[in-house]
Amino acid sequence: MPIIVNLDVMMAKRKMSLNELSEKVDITLSNLSILKTGKAKAIRFSTLESLCEALDCQPADILEFRK
């Protein structure tokens, strides 16, 4: 898939654990893990917005397009 999810990179930069992010964004650990590992097929804009707010970043910091 040409869309790369860099959620783990942003979490490391912010020194935030999966549990902490899960609580801040109100997403289950399993769904967050699926997104983090790049196995997700889609993401809602509201979820992306919550992630960006919690991680203090832009959507492009989390999602990347590679040919």
N, C-alpha and C positions, 0 to 999 in steps of 0.2 A: 504494500500500500504506500503510495507516495506521500501521505500525510503522516508526519512523525509527531508523536506526543512527547514533549519534553517536561512533563509534570515532575518527574523525579529530579531533574536538574534544578527546577525552580524551588522545589521543596528543600533540596540540599543547600541552595544559596540562602534560603530564608531560615535554615536550621529548624525545619518543621517536620514533625513525624506524621506518618499516615493517620494515626489516631487523632492527633491534634487538628489536622486539616479536616478530617472527617467530621469532627465536632463543630468546627467553625463554619463549614459549608453545609452541614446537615445532609450528608450523603453517607450511605452505608459503607462500611469498610470494603465489602466485596465489590460494590460498584466503583468505588474509587480505585481499588486495586486493578480492576479490569481496564479502567481508563489509563492508569499509570503504566501498565504493561503494554499498552497499544493495542489491546484486543477489542476495544470498543468499536462499534460500527458507526456510531453517531454520538453527538453531544448536543444538548439543548443550550440555546443561548443563555438562558437563565442560569444554568449550571456553570457555563463558561464565565459568566459575569461574576458569580459567587466565588469561583476559584481565583479570578483576577483580583477581586477585592480582598480576599483572605491572604493572597500571596503578594499583594501590592505590585502587580505587573500588568502587562498588556497581553491580549490574546495571542499575539505573535511570539511572545515569550514561551507560551505553552504549546502552540501548534506551529508546525513547520512543514512547508511543501518541498519535496525533493523529487526531481525527475528521475 
